[in-house]
Amino acid sequence: MLDQETLDRLWKQKDPELSEQRFRDALADPAYDADEKAELATQLGRAIGLQGRYEEADELLDSVDGEEEPTVGVRILLERGRVLNSSGHAAMAVPLFEQAAELGDHLGEEYLAVDALHMLAIADSAHAELWTKSALEYASTAHDPHTRRWMVALHNNLGWALHGAGRFTEALVEFQLAEQWAERTGTPAQQQHAREAIEACELALAAG
């Protein structure tokens, strides 16, 4: 199976069209075996869904065989959930993300389990704080360094959720934790975003 870092290198953040082309090119590459191509196909479906071509994304995900390789099955659940959530059917996405989190945990696929919990916080917004804290607890004890990088985004997400609720003191703690994790595992851009969030929260606190 492919490691997450390989897939991340193919993704071009904020450019789903380029990502789509990269995954199409990878699927045409004979260097990948059948299971790896199934994983690549799930990411192609995600890139297509991000462009609003939901029916096409669904059809592609329908064509991917996830029965032989359980990790592919987790990815199918995740990407089906993302398509549903993006197309305005968040409530229908929730059980798929729950299944993905449970199966990912069972398989020891730490990154995917955290990804599913992170998506649950988005799709099930009424319980976003609970899901995000569950994801943080899981990611903080992950053996995989790539999975621990989730700590930056998760603390940041929780910080903004608390900020939006007017809970500025709690939000500041989360932003400070995001900065600490960004310095340990994140990128310079993540470190900068964390500092900006801290400044915004301190201004909100000062405004009282």
C-alpha positions in Angstrom: 0.0 0.0 0.0 1.0 3.6 -0.5 2.1 5.7 2.5 0.4 9.0 3.1 3.4 11.1 2.3 3.4 9.6 -1.2 -0.2 10.6 -1.7 0.4 14.1 -0.2 3.2 14.7 -2.7 0.7 14.1 -5.5 -1.9 16.5 -4.0 -1.6 20.2 -4.9 -3.5 21.9 -2.1 -6.1 24.4 -3.3 -5.7 23.2 -6.9 -8.0 20.2 -7.4 -7.7 20.3 -11.1 -4.0 19.9 -11.1 -4.4 17.2 -8.4 -6.8 15.4 -10.6 -4.3 15.4 -13.5 -1.5 14.1 -11.2 -3.6 11.2 -10.0 -4.7 10.4 -13.5 -1.0 10.3 -14.5 -0.2 8.1 -11.5 -3.0 5.7 -12.4 -1.4 5.3 -15.9 2.0 4.5 -14.4 2.8 0.8 -14.5 5.0 1.1 -11.5 1.9 1.0 -9.2 0.2 -2.4 -8.5 -3.5 -3.0 -8.4 -4.0 -2.2 -4.7 -1.9 1.0 -5.0 -4.0 2.1 -8.0 -7.1 1.5 -6.0 -5.8 3.9 -3.4 -4.9 6.4 -6.1 -8.4 6.1 -7.5 -9.9 7.1 -4.2 -7.9 10.3 -4.2 -8.8 11.0 -7.8 -12.4 10.7 -6.7 -11.7 13.2 -4.0 -10.1 15.7 -6.4 -13.1 15.4 -8.8 -15.5 15.9 -5.9 -13.7 19.1 -4.8 -14.5 20.5 -8.2 -18.2 19.9 -7.6 -18.5 17.0 -10.0 -20.2 14.9 -7.3 -22.0 12.4 -9.5 -18.7 11.6 -11.4 -16.9 11.2 -8.1 -19.5 8.8 -6.8 -19.4 6.7 -10.0 -15.6 6.5 -9.7 -15.7 5.5 -6.0 -18.3 2.9 -6.9 -15.9 1.3 -9.4 -13.1 1.0 -6.8 -12.8 -2.5 -5.2 -12.2 -2.1 -1.5 -13.0 -5.6 -0.4 -9.6 -7.2 -1.0 -7.6 -4.5 0.8 -9.2 -3.0 4.0 -7.2 0.2 3.8 -8.7 0.9 0.5 -12.1 0.3 2.1 -11.4 3.0 4.7 -10.4 5.5 2.0 -13.6 4.7 0.1 -15.7 5.5 3.2 -13.8 8.7 3.8 -14.1 9.9 0.2 -17.8 9.0 -0.1 -18.3 10.9 3.1 -16.4 13.9 1.8 -18.5 14.0 -1.4 -21.7 13.8 0.6 -20.6 16.5 2.9 -19.5 18.8 0.1 -22.7 18.3 -1.8 -24.8 19.4 1.1 -25.6 16.0 2.7 -23.6 16.3 5.9 -26.0 14.1 7.9 -25.6 11.3 5.4 -21.8 11.6 5.6 -21.6 11.2 9.4 -22.1 7.4 9.6 -19.5 6.9 6.8 -17.0 8.9 8.7 -17.8 7.0 11.9 -17.3 3.7 10.1 -14.0 5.0 8.6 -12.8 6.1 12.1 -13.6 2.7 13.6 -12.2 0.6 10.8 -9.1 2.8 10.5 -8.5 2.4 14.3 -9.0 -1.4 14.0 -6.5 -1.6 11.2 -3.9 0.6 12.9 -4.3 3.2 10.1 -3.7 6.1 12.5 -3.7 8.8 9.9 -7.0 7.7 8.3 -8.6 7.3 11.7 -7.7 10.9 12.7 -8.8 12.2 9.2 -12.2 10.6 9.8 -12.6 12.1 13.2 -11.5 15.5 11.8 -14.2 15.1 9.1 -16.8 14.2 11.7 -16.1 17.5 13.4 -17.0 19.2 10.1 -20.0 17.1 9.2 -21.5 16.8 12.7 -21.0 20.5 13.6 -23.2 20.3 16.7 -20.6 18.0 18.2 -17.5 19.5 16.6 -15.7 20.2 19.9 -16.2 16.6 21.0 -15.0 15.1 17.7 -12.0 17.4 17.6 -11.0 16.5 21.1 -11.3 12.8 20.2 -9.1 13.4 17.2 -6.5 15.3 19.3 -6.4 12.6 21.9 -5.9 10.0 19.2 -3.3 11.9 17.2 -1.3 12.9 20.4 -0.5 9.2 21.0 0.0 8.2 17.4 3.2 6.3 16.6 3.4 7.7 13.1 5.1 11.2 12.9 3.0 12.1 9.9 -0.2 11.5 11.9 1.1 13.7 14.8 1.2 16.6 12.3 -2.6 16.6 12.6 -2.1 18.2 16.0 -1.4 21.6 14.4 -4.6 21.7 12.3 -6.8 20.2 15.0 -5.7 22.7 17.7 -6.2 25.4 15.2 -9.6 24.2 14.2 -10.7 23.9 17.8 -9.3 27.4 18.5 -11.4 29.0 15.8 -14.5 27.1 16.9 -14.0 28.4 20.4 -13.2 31.9 19.1 -16.4 31.9 17.1 -18.3 31.0 20.3 -16.8 33.9 22.1 -14.7 31.6 24.3 -11.5 33.6 23.7 -9.4 32.5 26.7 -9.9 28.8 25.7 -9.3 29.6 22.1 -6.0 31.3 22.9 -4.8 28.1 24.7 -5.6 26.1 21.6 -3.8 28.5 19.3 -0.8 28.5 21.5 -0.8 24.7 21.4 -1.1 24.8 17.6 1.9 27.0 17.5 3.9 24.6 19.7 3.0 21.7 17.5 3.7 23.7 14.4 7.2 24.4 15.7 7.7 20.7 16.4 6.2 19.1 13.3 4.7 21.7 11.0 5.7 23.9 8.1 6.8 27.6 8.2 3.3 28.5 6.9 1.6 26.7 9.7 3.8 28.4 12.2 2.9 31.8 10.7 -0.8 31.0 10.7 -0.6 30.0 14.4 1.1 33.2 15.3 -1.5 35.2 13.4 -4.3 33.3 15.2 -2.8 34.1 18.6 -2.5 37.8 17.7 -6.2 37.9 16.6 -7.3 36.1 19.7 -5.3 38.5 22.0 -6.9 41.4 20.2 -10.3 39.9 20.9 -9.5 39.4 24.5 -8.2 43.0 24.8 -11.4 44.3 23.2 -13.2 42.5 26.0 
